[in-house]
Amino acid sequence: MNCDRAPKFMKQYRNLTEVLTDHKLAALGDAYVNFAYSLALSSKKAQPYGAKVKGTILAEALRKAELRKHMPSRMTSHKLADAAEALIVYGWLENYITLDETVSAIEKTDGVTDGFAGLLNKIKNRISLS
């Protein structure tokens, strides 16, 4: 997808909280994150590999990236993981990151959580939402 303009299904977001709490965006983000994670693992293992990222990893990465403050209070770990997925796919759809950057961020760190935290920070620093 990564084209010069956002896809027609993308809505206009006024702030970071709107992106992080968009459940439909999170559903698409789940597929994107698992695909990128599988590509990173495939590269590390030098063979095709399919995997899913645990929600606890994404929730912790969101906290490490200091994005928790943009979320409503009393959010479950599952909702925090959804928020991470929403932001990651938003970053890709809006051309703030590429699939290669996503895979590289996951692949080049010792800890998966740190890889996702770094990716979330990269997106946060590139977007123009407050």
N, CA, C and O atoms as CSV, one atom per row, in Angstrom:
chain,resi,resn,atom,element,x,y,z
A,1,MET,N,N,0.827,-1.179,0.000
A,1,MET,CA,C,0.000,0.000,0.000
A,1,MET,C,C,0.871,1.241,0.000
A,1,MET,O,O,0.703,2.068,-0.897
A,2,ASN,N,N,1.745,1.426,0.894
A,2,ASN,CA,C,2.641,2.573,1.009
A,2,ASN,C,C,2.735,3.397,-0.270
A,2,ASN,O,O,3.634,3.191,-1.085
A,3,CYS,N,N,1.824,4.309,-0.438
A,3,CYS,CA,C,1.777,5.134,-1.647
A,3,CYS,C,C,1.912,6.594,-1.255
A,3,CYS,O,O,2.173,6.912,-0.094
A,4,ASP,N,N,1.735,7.480,-2.222
A,4,ASP,CA,C,1.924,8.899,-1.973
A,4,ASP,C,C,0.808,9.518,-1.133
A,4,ASP,O,O,0.981,10.594,-0.562
A,5,ARG,N,N,-0.326,8.842,-1.059
A,5,ARG,CA,C,-1.416,9.372,-0.249
A,5,ARG,C,C,-2.046,8.239,0.548
A,5,ARG,O,O,-1.903,7.062,0.219
A,6,ALA,N,N,-2.735,8.626,1.588
A,6,ALA,CA,C,-3.358,7.631,2.465
A,6,ALA,C,C,-4.483,6.906,1.730
A,6,ALA,O,O,-5.132,7.492,0.863
A,7,PRO,N,N,-4.719,5.648,2.066
A,7,PRO,CA,C,-5.818,4.913,1.442
A,7,PRO,C,C,-7.168,5.568,1.742
A,7,PRO,O,O,-7.308,6.287,2.732
A,8,LYS,N,N,-8.143,5.320,0.897
A,8,LYS,CA,C,-9.463,5.939,1.036
A,8,LYS,C,C,-10.149,5.587,2.346
A,8,LYS,O,O,-10.948,6.376,2.849
A,9,PHE,N,N,-9.856,4.423,2.909
A,9,PHE,CA,C,-10.531,4.027,4.142
A,9,PHE,C,C,-9.983,4.715,5.382
A,9,PHE,O,O,-10.578,4.608,6.454
A,10,MET,N,N,-8.862,5.417,5.260
A,10,MET,CA,C,-8.259,6.081,6.433
A,10,MET,C,C,-9.064,7.326,6.794
A,10,MET,O,O,-9.433,8.124,5.933
A,11,LYS,N,N,-9.322,7.465,8.085
A,11,LYS,CA,C,-9.973,8.678,8.545
A,11,LYS,C,C,-8.919,9.707,8.941
A,11,LYS,O,O,-7.740,9.385,9.082
A,12,GLN,N,N,-9.350,10.909,9.112
A,12,GLN,CA,C,-8.468,11.972,9.570
A,12,GLN,C,C,-8.429,11.939,11.090
A,12,GLN,O,O,-9.472,11.974,11.743
A,13,TYR,N,N,-7.244,11.872,11.648
A,13,TYR,CA,C,-7.083,11.835,13.096
A,13,TYR,C,C,-6.605,13.193,13.568
A,13,TYR,O,O,-5.712,13.795,12.972
A,14,ARG,N,N,-7.212,13.668,14.651
A,14,ARG,CA,C,-6.843,14.976,15.191
A,14,ARG,C,C,-5.664,14.894,16.148
A,14,ARG,O,O,-4.917,15.858,16.317
A,15,ASN,N,N,-5.506,13.727,16.773
A,15,ASN,CA,C,-4.429,13.597,17.746
A,15,ASN,C,C,-4.005,12.138,17.879
A,15,ASN,O,O,-4.634,11.235,17.328
A,16,LEU,N,N,-2.952,11.941,18.602
A,16,LEU,CA,C,-2.375,10.612,18.789
A,16,LEU,C,C,-3.335,9.674,19.518
A,16,LEU,O,O,-3.387,8.484,19.207
A,17,THR,N,N,-4.079,10.181,20.462
A,17,THR,CA,C,-5.037,9.361,21.206
A,17,THR,C,C,-6.071,8.744,20.272
A,17,THR,O,O,-6.443,7.584,20.452
A,18,GLU,N,N,-6.536,9.484,19.293
A,18,GLU,CA,C,-7.511,8.950,18.333
A,18,GLU,C,C,-6.934,7.768,17.554
A,18,GLU,O,O,-7.637,6.791,17.298
A,19,VAL,N,N,-5.682,7.851,17.185
A,19,VAL,CA,C,-5.029,6.740,16.480
A,19,VAL,C,C,-4.909,5.547,17.417
A,19,VAL,O,O,-5.272,4.430,17.050
A,20,LEU,N,N,-4.409,5.775,18.606
A,20,LEU,CA,C,-4.153,4.697,19.559
A,20,LEU,C,C,-5.422,3.969,20.002
A,20,LEU,O,O,-5.360,2.803,20.391
A,21,THR,N,N,-6.551,4.634,19.948
A,21,THR,CA,C,-7.799,4.020,20.422
A,21,THR,C,C,-8.729,3.589,19.293
A,21,THR,O,O,-9.885,3.256,19.551
A,22,ASP,N,N,-8.260,3.587,18.068
A,22,ASP,CA,C,-9.075,3.156,16.930
A,22,ASP,C,C,-9.036,1.632,16.833
A,22,ASP,O,O,-8.025,1.054,16.434
A,23,HIS,N,N,-10.135,0.992,17.199
A,23,HIS,CA,C,-10.199,-0.474,17.243
A,23,HIS,C,C,-10.096,-1.106,15.859
A,23,HIS,O,O,-9.490,-2.167,15.709
A,24,LYS,N,N,-10.673,-0.477,14.858
A,24,LYS,CA,C,-10.594,-1.027,13.499
A,24,LYS,C,C,-9.169,-0.933,12.961
A,24,LYS,O,O,-8.695,-1.843,12.280
A,25,LEU,N,N,-8.502,0.148,13.263
A,25,LEU,CA,C,-7.107,0.292,12.859
A,25,LEU,C,C,-6.244,-0.747,13.574
A,25,LEU,O,O,-5.301,-1.288,12.996
A,26,ALA,N,N,-6.572,-1.017,14.824
A,26,ALA,CA,C,-5.841,-2.034,15.592
A,26,ALA,C,C,-6.014,-3.419,14.976
A,26,ALA,O,O,-5.077,-4.217,14.974
A,27,ALA,N,N,-7.198,-3.707,14.457
A,27,ALA,CA,C,-7.432,-5.021,13.840
A,27,ALA,C,C,-6.543,-5.202,12.615
A,27,ALA,O,O,-5.977,-6.277,12.417
A,28,LEU,N,N,-6.414,-4.170,11.799
A,28,LEU,CA,C,-5.517,-4.231,10.649
A,28,LEU,C,C,-4.068,-4.272,11.129
A,28,LEU,O,O,-3.237,-4.977,10.556
A,29,GLY,N,N,-3.776,-3.523,12.167
A,29,GLY,CA,C,-2.432,-3.505,12.732
A,29,GLY,C,C,-2.001,-4.861,13.253
A,29,GLY,O,O,-0.820,-5.203,13.178
A,30,ASP,N,N,-2.926,-5.634,13.777
A,30,ASP,CA,C,-2.623,-6.979,14.264
A,30,ASP,C,C,-2.037,-7.829,13.136
A,30,ASP,O,O,-1.026,-8.507,13.323
A,31,ALA,N,N,-2.668,-7.790,11.981
A,31,ALA,CA,C,-2.175,-8.563,10.834
A,31,ALA,C,C,-0.814,-8.042,10.368
A,31,ALA,O,O,0.088,-8.829,10.080
A,32,TYR,N,N,-0.668,-6.726,10.293
A,32,TYR,CA,C,0.589,-6.131,9.836
A,32,TYR,C,C,1.738,-6.461,10.791
A,32,TYR,O,O,2.825,-6.839,10.353
A,33,VAL,N,N,1.496,-6.318,12.088
A,33,VAL,CA,C,2.532,-6.572,13.093
A,33,VAL,C,C,2.960,-8.036,13.059
A,33,VAL,O,O,4.154,-8.332,13.100
A,34,ASN,N,N,2.004,-8.945,12.985
A,34,ASN,CA,C,2.346,-10.371,12.943
A,34,ASN,C,C,3.090,-10.735,11.665
A,34,ASN,O,O,3.994,-11.570,11.692
A,35,PHE,N,N,2.720,-10.122,10.553
A,35,PHE,CA,C,3.424,-10.347,9.285
A,35,PHE,C,C,4.868,-9.861,9.381
A,35,PHE,O,O,5.795,-10.581,9.011
A,36,ALA,N,N,5.056,-8.640,9.877
A,36,ALA,CA,C,6.406,-8.083,9.997
A,36,ALA,C,C,7.240,-8.907,10.975
A,36,ALA,O,O,8.419,-9.162,10.731
A,37,TYR,N,N,6.630,-9.319,12.069
A,37,TYR,CA,C,7.321,-10.148,13.059
A,37,TYR,C,C,7.735,-11.482,12.442
A,37,TYR,O,O,8.846,-11.959,12.676
A,38,SER,N,N,6.855,-12.076,11.663
A,38,SER,CA,C,7.168,-13.339,10.988
A,38,SER,C,C,8.310,-13.162,9.992
A,38,SER,O,O,9.172,-14.034,9.879
A,39,LEU,N,N,8.325,-12.045,9.272
A,39,LEU,CA,C,9.428,-11.774,8.348
A,39,LEU,C,C,10.747,-11.623,9.101
A,39,LEU,O,O,11.778,-12.130,8.659
A,40,ALA,N,N,10.714,-10.928,10.236
A,40,ALA,CA,C,11.933,-10.738,11.034
A,40,ALA,C,C,12.447,-12.082,11.552
A,40,ALA,O,O,13.647,-12.351,11.501
A,41,LEU,N,N,11.550,-12.914,12.044
A,41,LEU,CA,C,11.955,-14.233,12.529
A,41,LEU,C,C,12.470,-15.110,11.394
A,41,LEU,O,O,13.430,-15.860,11.570
A,42,SER,N,N,11.838,-15.016,10.242
A,42,SER,CA,C,12.281,-15.788,9.079
A,42,SER,C,C,13.696,-15.404,8.688
A,42,SER,O,O,14.512,-16.261,8.350
A,43,SER,N,N,13.975,-14.127,8.736
A,43,SER,CA,C,15.315,-13.651,8.409
A,43,SER,C,C,16.338,-14.152,9.431
A,43,SER,O,O,17.419,-14.608,9.057
A,44,LYS,N,N,16.001,-14.067,10.710
A,44,LYS,CA,C,16.905,-14.528,11.769
A,44,LYS,C,C,17.156,-16.027,11.693
A,44,LYS,O,O,18.278,-16.485,11.909
A,45,LYS,N,N,16.119,-16.787,11.389
A,45,LYS,CA,C,16.231,-18.249,11.365
A,45,LYS,C,C,16.661,-18.783,9.996
A,45,LYS,O,O,16.918,-19.977,9.844
A,46,ALA,N,N,16.736,-17.897,9.007
A,46,ALA,CA,C,17.118,-18.256,7.640
A,46,ALA,C,C,16.189,-19.319,7.041
A,46,ALA,O,O,16.618,-20.186,6.279
A,47,GLN,N,N,14.917,-19.227,7.404
A,47,GLN,CA,C,13.901,-20.099,6.806
A,47,GLN,C,C,12.522,-19.483,7.083
A,47,GLN,O,O,12.371,-18.728,8.044
A,48,PRO,N,N,11.526,-19.792,6.264
A,48,PRO,CA,C,10.189,-19.236,6.494
A,48,PRO,C,C,9.661,-19.611,7.877
A,48,PRO,O,O,9.798,-20.750,8.323
A,49,TYR,N,N,9.060,-18.635,8.541
A,49,TYR,CA,C,8.579,-18.855,9.889
A,49,TYR,C,C,7.377,-17.948,10.132
A,49,TYR,O,O,7.430,-16.756,9.827
A,50,GLY,N,N,6.318,-18.488,10.666
A,50,GLY,CA,C,5.131,-17.701,10.979
A,50,GLY,C,C,4.928,-17.645,12.480
A,50,GLY,O,O,5.047,-18.660,13.165
A,51,ALA,N,N,4.623,-16.470,12.990
A,51,ALA,CA,C,4.447,-16.317,14.435
A,51,ALA,C,C,3.527,-15.144,14.742
A,51,ALA,O,O,3.305,-14.265,13.909
A,52,LYS,N,N,3.006,-15.156,15.948
A,52,LYS,CA,C,2.192,-14.050,16.439
A,52,LYS,C,C,2.920,-13.392,17.599
A,52,LYS,O,O,3.581,-14.053,18.400
A,53,VAL,N,N,2.783,-12.091,17.668
A,53,VAL,CA,C,3.389,-11.332,18.763
A,53,VAL,C,C,2.438,-11.376,19.956
A,53,VAL,O,O,1.240,-11.136,19.813
A,54,LYS,N,N,2.976,-11.681,21.122
A,54,LYS,CA,C,2.161,-11.695,22.339
A,54,LYS,C,C,1.754,-10.270,22.702
A,54,LYS,O,O,2.545,-9.334,22.584
A,55,GLY,N,N,0.530,-10.127,23.137
A,55,GLY,CA,C,0.021,-8.826,23.536
A,55,GLY,C,C,0.813,-8.189,24.650
A,55,GLY,O,O,0.964,-6.968,24.691
A,56,THR,N,N,1.323,-9.009,25.559
A,56,THR,CA,C,2.109,-8.458,26.670
A,56,THR,C,C,3.376,-7.772,26.177
A,56,THR,O,O,3.831,-6.792,26.767
A,57,ILE,N,N,3.937,-8.288,25.104
A,57,ILE,CA,C,5.139,-7.670,24.516
A,57,ILE,C,C,4.802,-6.296,23.960
A,57,ILE,O,O,5.527,-5.329,24.194
A,58,LEU,N,N,3.698,-6.212,23.222
A,58,LEU,CA,C,3.307,-4.931,22.626
A,58,LEU,C,C,2.880,-3.921,23.689
A,58,LEU,O,O,3.179,-2.733,23.571
A,59,ALA,N,N,2.183,-4.386,24.728
A,59,ALA,CA,C,1.771,-3.489,25.803
A,59,ALA,C,C,2.992,-2.909,26.508
A,59,ALA,O,O,3.037,-1.714,26.800
A,60,GLU,N,N,3.974,-3.750,26.779
A,60,GLU,CA,C,5.194,-3.279,27.434
A,60,GLU,C,C,5.980,-2.341,26.514
A,60,GLU,O,O,6.557,-1.358,26.978
A,61,ALA,N,N,6.004,-2.638,25.228
A,61,ALA,CA,C,6.690,-1.762,24.270
A,61,ALA,C,C,6.029,-0.385,24.233
A,61,ALA,O,O,6.716,0.632,24.139
A,62,LEU,N,N,4.712,-0.352,24.308
A,62,LEU,CA,C,3.980,0.922,24.326
A,62,LEU,C,C,4.375,1.730,25.561
A,62,LEU,O,O,4.579,2.941,25.481
A,63,ARG,N,N,4.479,1.053,26.696
A,63,ARG,CA,C,4.895,1.734,27.929
A,63,ARG,C,C,6.334,2.249,27.810
A,63,ARG,O,O,6.625,3.386,28.181
A,64,LYS,N,N,7.229,1.401,27.291
A,64,LYS,CA,C,8.637,1.804,27.140
A,64,LYS,C,C,8.791,2.986,26.194
A,64,LYS,O,O,9.697,3.804,26.354
A,65,ALA,N,N,7.910,3.072,25.214
A,65,ALA,CA,C,7.955,4.180,24.252
A,65,ALA,C,C,7.278,5.438,24.809
A,65,ALA,O,O,7.157,6.448,24.116
A,66,GLU,N,N,6.842,5.359,26.067
A,66,GLU,CA,C,6.198,6.483,26.754
A,66,GLU,C,C,4.957,6.987,26.027
A,66,GLU,O,O,4.707,8.189,25.945
A,67,LEU,N,N,4.194,6.044,25.507
A,67,LEU,CA,C,2.947,6.384,24.829
A,67,LEU,C,C,1.725,6.153,25.716
A,67,LEU,O,O,0.610,6.522,25.347
A,68,ARG,N,N,1.930,5.552,26.871
A,68,ARG,CA,C,0.816,5.258,27.775
A,68,ARG,C,C,0.070,6.519,28.169
A,68,ARG,O,O,-1.142,6.484,28.383
A,69,LYS,N,N,0.782,7.630,28.266
A,69,LYS,CA,C,0.172,8.900,28.692
A,69,LYS,C,C,-0.858,9.422,27.690
A,69,LYS,O,O,-1.657,10.296,28.025
A,70,HIS,N,N,-0.845,8.899,26.473
A,70,HIS,CA,C,-1.801,9.320,25.450
A,70,HIS,C,C,-3.067,8.465,25.446
A,70,HIS,O,O,-3.952,8.651,24.612
A,71,MET,N,N,-3.140,7.533,26.382
A,71,MET,CA,C,-4.268,6.606,26.457
A,71,MET,C,C,-5.158,6.963,27.642
A,71,MET,O,O,-4.692,7.539,28.625
A,72,PRO,N,N,-6.453,6.617,27.543
A,72,PRO,CA,C,-7.332,6.807,28.700
A,72,PRO,C,C,-6.855,5.965,29.884
A,72,PRO,O,O,-6.118,4.996,29.703
A,73,SER,N,N,-7.270,6.330,31.072
A,73,SER,CA,C,-6.887,5.554,32.250
A,73,SER,C,C,-7.619,4.219,32.265
A,73,SER,O,O,-8.602,4.021,31.550
A,74,ARG,N,N,-7.125,3.322,33.084
A,74,ARG,CA,C,-7.729,1.995,33.268
A,74,ARG,C,C,-7.827,1.187,31.977
A,74,ARG,O,O,-8.882,0.639,31.656
A,75,MET,N,N,-6.746,1.120,31.259
A,75,MET,CA,C,-6.685,0.327,30.034
A,75,MET,C,C,-6.071,-1.033,30.349
A,75,MET,O,O,-5.078,-1.117,31.071
A,76,THR,N,N,-6.654,-2.085,29.814
A,76,THR,CA,C,-6.100,-3.423,30.000
A,76,THR,C,C,-4.850,-3.582,29.153
A,76,THR,O,O,-4.598,-2.794,28.241
A,77,SER,N,N,-4.083,-4.592,29.458
A,77,SER,CA,C,-2.893,-4.903,28.674
A,77,SER,C,C,-3.289,-5.191,27.224
A,77,SER,O,O,-2.572,-4.821,26.294
A,78,HIS,N,N,-4.424,-5.846,27.040
A,78,HIS,CA,C,-4.915,-6.148,25.688
A,78,HIS,C,C,-5.181,-4.857,24.902
A,78,HIS,O,O,-4.826,-4.762,23.728
A,79,LYS,N,N,-5.798,-3.877,25.542
A,79,LYS,CA,C,-6.090,-2.595,24.874
A,79,LYS,C,C,-4.807,-1.829,24.568
A,79,LYS,O,O,-4.719,-1.147,23.547
A,80,LEU,N,N,-3.820,-1.937,25.444
A,80,LEU,CA,C,-2.535,-1.288,25.184
A,80,LEU,C,C,-1.837,-1.935,23.989
A,80,LEU,O,O,-1.218,-1.247,23.178
A,81,ALA,N,N,-1.940,-3.259,23.885
A,81,ALA,CA,C,-1.369,-3.965,22.731
A,81,ALA,C,C,-2.077,-3.537,21.450
A,81,ALA,O,O,-1.438,-3.327,20.419
A,82,ASP,N,N,-3.403,-3.410,21.522
A,82,ASP,CA,C,-4.172,-2.930,20.363
A,82,ASP,C,C,-3.698,-1.545,19.947
A,82,ASP,O,O,-3.587,-1.254,18.756
A,83,ALA,N,N,-3.421,-0.695,20.923
A,83,ALA,CA,C,-2.962,0.664,20.636
A,83,ALA,C,C,-1.625,0.643,19.903
A,83,ALA,O,O,-1.413,1.408,18.962
A,84,ALA,N,N,-0.734,-0.229,20.335
A,84,ALA,CA,C,0.563,-0.354,19.657
A,84,ALA,C,C,0.356,-0.798,18.213
A,84,ALA,O,O,0.973,-0.253,17.298
A,85,GLU,N,N,-0.503,-1.776,18.012
A,85,GLU,CA,C,-0.781,-2.266,16.649
A,85,GLU,C,C,-1.391,-1.164,15.788
A,85,GLU,O,O,-1.034,-1.019,14.619
A,86,ALA,N,N,-2.306,-0.392,16.360
A,86,ALA,CA,C,-2.929,0.697,15.611
A,86,ALA,C,C,-1.892,1.729,15.175
A,86,ALA,O,O,-1.902,2.175,14.028
A,87,LEU,N,N,-1.003,2.106,16.085
A,87,LEU,CA,C,0.001,3.119,15.748
A,87,LEU,C,C,0.997,2.608,14.716
A,87,LEU,O,O,1.409,3.352,13.825
A,88,ILE,N,N,1.381,1.358,14.831
A,88,ILE,CA,C,2.351,0.805,13.883
A,88,ILE,C,C,1.770,0.764,12.477
A,88,ILE,O,O,2.432,1.179,11.526
A,89,VAL,N,N,0.551,0.273,12.331
A,89,VAL,CA,C,-0.025,0.218,10.982
A,89,VAL,C,C,-0.361,1.622,10.475
A,89,VAL,O,O,-0.273,1.878,9.274
A,90,TYR,N,N,-0.743,2.529,11.368
A,90,TYR,CA,C,-0.962,3.917,10.980
A,90,TYR,C,C,0.325,4.505,10.403
A,90,TYR,O,O,0.309,5.166,9.364
A,91,GLY,N,N,1.432,4.254,11.088
A,91,GLY,CA,C,2.722,4.749,10.609
A,91,GLY,C,C,3.051,4.232,9.222
A,91,GLY,O,O,3.582,4.964,8.387
A,92,TRP,N,N,2.735,2.968,8.981
A,92,TRP,CA,C,3.002,2.387,7.666
A,92,TRP,C,C,2.041,2.943,6.603
A,92,TRP,O,O,2.472,3.318,5.512
A,93,LEU,N,N,0.754,2.996,6.919
A,93,LEU,CA,C,-0.234,3.490,5.953
A,93,LEU,C,C,-0.006,4.947,5.573
A,93,LEU,O,O,-0.271,5.355,4.442
A,94,GLU,N,N,0.488,5.724,6.530
A,94,GLU,CA,C,0.714,7.159,6.284
A,94,GLU,C,C,2.149,7.455,5.840
A,94,GLU,O,O,2.558,8.615,5.780
A,95,ASN,N,N,2.908,6.406,5.530
A,95,ASN,CA,C,4.274,6.547,5.014
A,95,ASN,C,C,5.271,7.148,6.000
A,95,ASN,O,O,6.236,7.793,5.591
A,96,TYR,N,N,5.043,6.939,7.293
A,96,TYR,CA,C,6.018,7.374,8.286
A,96,TYR,C,C,7.089,6.317,8.482
A,96,TYR,O,O,8.196,6.626,8.923
A,97,ILE,N,N,6.768,5.068,8.156
A,97,ILE,CA,C,7.723,3.970,8.201
A,97,ILE,C,C,7.460,3.051,7.014
A,97,ILE,O,O,6.373,3.060,6.437
A,98,THR,N,N,8.449,2.272,6.663
A,98,THR,CA,C,8.281,1.272,5.611
A,98,THR,C,C,8.208,-0.113,6.256
A,98,THR,O,O,8.513,-0.276,7.438
A,99,LEU,N,N,7.805,-1.090,5.475
A,99,LEU,CA,C,7.811,-2.464,5.964
A,99,LEU,C,C,9.241,-2.879,6.300
A,99,LEU,O,O,9.472,-3.552,7.305
A,100,ASP,N,N,10.194,-2.485,5.471
A,100,ASP,CA,C,11.599,-2.813,5.742
A,100,ASP,C,C,12.067,-2.235,7.079
A,100,ASP,O,O,12.772,-2.908,7.831
A,101,GLU,N,N,11.681,-1.003,7.374
A,101,GLU,CA,C,12.058,-0.403,8.659
A,101,GLU,C,C,11.403,-1.147,9.819
A,101,GLU,O,O,12.012,-1.338,10.871
A,102,THR,N,N,10.167,-1.559,9.616
A,102,THR,CA,C,9.444,-2.298,10.650
A,102,THR,C,C,10.155,-3.601,10.955
A,102,THR,O,O,10.426,-3.916,12.114
A,103,VAL,N,N,10.457,-4.361,9.907
A,103,VAL,CA,C,11.133,-5.647,10.077
A,103,VAL,C,C,12.508,-5.443,10.695
A,103,VAL,O,O,12.899,-6.182,11.599
A,104,SER,N,N,13.232,-4.461,10.222
A,104,SER,CA,C,14.575,-4.184,10.725
A,104,SER,C,C,14.559,-3.828,12.211
A,104,SER,O,O,15.421,-4.281,12.965
A,105,ALA,N,N,13.591,-3.026,12.632
A,105,ALA,CA,C,13.496,-2.636,14.039
A,105,ALA,C,C,13.287,-3.851,14.937
A,105,ALA,O,O,13.828,-3.920,16.041
A,106,ILE,N,N,12.507,-4.795,14.458
A,106,ILE,CA,C,12.229,-6.011,15.227
A,106,ILE,C,C,13.439,-6.935,15.209
A,106,ILE,O,O,13.799,-7.525,16.227
A,107,GLU,N,N,14.047,-7.052,14.064
A,107,GLU,CA,C,15.127,-8.009,13.832
A,107,GLU,C,C,16.447,-7.625,14.501
A,107,GLU,O,O,17.195,-8.498,14.942
A,108,LYS,N,N,16.731,-6.354,14.578
A,108,LYS,CA,C,18.068,-5.918,14.985
A,108,LYS,C,C,18.233,-5.656,16.474
A,108,LYS,O,O,19.233,-5.069,16.888
A,109,THR,N,N,17.280,-6.077,17.278
A,109,THR,CA,C,17.435,-5.930,18.723
A,109,THR,C,C,17.428,-7.311,19.363
A,109,THR,O,O,16.857,-8.259,18.825
A,110,ASP,N,N,18.063,-7.403,20.503
A,110,ASP,CA,C,18.085,-8.681,21.219
A,110,ASP,C,C,16.716,-9.024,21.783
A,110,ASP,O,O,16.312,-10.186,21.775
A,111,GLY,N,N,16.007,-8.024,22.270
A,111,GLY,CA,C,14.693,-8.256,22.851
A,111,GLY,C,C,13.593,-7.756,21.932
A,111,GLY,O,O,13.673,-6.649,21.399
A,112,VAL,N,N,12.576,-8.568,21.750
A,112,VAL,CA,C,11.456,-8.191,20.873
A,112,VAL,C,C,10.766,-6.946,21.413
A,112,VAL,O,O,10.380,-6.063,20.647
A,113,THR,N,N,10.613,-6.877,22.718
A,113,THR,CA,C,9.955,-5.713,23.326
A,113,THR,C,C,10.717,-4.439,22.991
A,113,THR,O,O,10.112,-3.429,22.632
A,114,ASP,N,N,12.035,-4.480,23.106
A,114,ASP,CA,C,12.847,-3.300,22.782
A,114,ASP,C,C,12.738,-2.942,21.305
A,114,ASP,O,O,12.735,-1.763,20.953
A,115,GLY,N,N,12.651,-3.937,20.448
A,115,GLY,CA,C,12.490,-3.691,19.027
A,115,GLY,C,C,11.200,-2.950,18.727
A,115,GLY,O,O,11.187,-1.985,17.963
A,116,PHE,N,N,10.116,-3.410,19.335
A,116,PHE,CA,C,8.828,-2.741,19.119
A,116,PHE,C,C,8.790,-1.370,19.780
A,116,PHE,O,O,8.189,-0.443,19.239
A,117,ALA,N,N,9.423,-1.227,20.943
A,117,ALA,CA,C,9.481,0.075,21.604
A,117,ALA,C,C,10.233,1.079,20.720
A,117,ALA,O,O,9.807,2.224,20.570
A,118,GLY,N,N,11.341,0.643,20.146
A,118,GLY,CA,C,12.094,1.509,19.237
A,118,GLY,C,C,11.287,1.890,18.012
A,118,GLY,O,O,11.334,3.033,17.556
A,119,LEU,N,N,10.546,0.926,17.480
A,119,LEU,CA,C,9.696,1.191,16.317
A,119,LEU,C,C,8.608,2.203,16.669
A,119,LEU,O,O,8.369,3.144,15.913
A,120,LEU,N,N,7.952,2.015,17.808
A,120,LEU,CA,C,6.909,2.952,18.242
A,120,LEU,C,C,7.486,4.344,18.452
A,120,LEU,O,O,6.849,5.335,18.095
A,121,ASN,N,N,8.674,4.431,19.021
A,121,ASN,CA,C,9.329,5.736,19.192
A,121,ASN,C,C,9.625,6.398,17.859
A,121,ASN,O,O,9.429,7.602,17.692
A,122,LYS,N,N,10.100,5.602,16.914
A,122,LYS,CA,C,10.407,6.138,15.592
A,122,LYS,C,C,9.148,6.728,14.945
A,122,LYS,O,O,9.183,7.821,14.380
A,123,ILE,N,N,8.054,6.001,15.034
A,123,ILE,CA,C,6.795,6.488,14.459
A,123,ILE,C,C,6.345,7.743,15.190
A,123,ILE,O,O,5.990,8.741,14.562
A,124,LYS,N,N,6.359,7.693,16.527
A,124,LYS,CA,C,5.930,8.836,17.346
A,124,LYS,C,C,6.722,10.092,16.977
A,124,LYS,O,O,6.158,11.183,16.899
A,125,ASN,N,N,8.004,9.940,16.756
A,125,ASN,CA,C,8.844,11.093,16.432
A,125,ASN,C,C,8.645,11.614,15.012
A,125,ASN,O,O,9.002,12.754,14.715
A,126,ARG,N,N,8.088,10.801,14.147
A,126,ARG,CA,C,7.906,11.203,12.755
A,126,ARG,C,C,6.530,11.769,12.462
A,126,ARG,O,O,6.364,12.492,11.480
A,127,ILE,N,N,5.559,11.466,13.268
A,127,ILE,CA,C,4.203,11.930,12.953
A,127,ILE,C,C,3.979,13.336,13.469
A,127,ILE,O,O,4.684,13.808,14.360
A,128,SER,N,N,2.987,13.998,12.896
A,128,SER,CA,C,2.733,15.391,13.243
A,128,SER,C,C,1.503,15.547,14.137
A,128,SER,O,O,1.000,16.659,14.303
A,129,LEU,N,N,1.018,14.455,14.712
A,129,LEU,CA,C,-0.124,14.555,15.628
A,129,LEU,C,C,0.376,14.842,17.024
A,129,LEU,O,O,1.473,14.422,17.393
A,130,SER,N,N,-0.417,15.553,17.805
A,130,SER,CA,C,-0.010,15.854,19.193
A,130,SER,C,C,-0.565,14.843,20.167
A,130,SER,O,O,-0.322,14.946,21.369
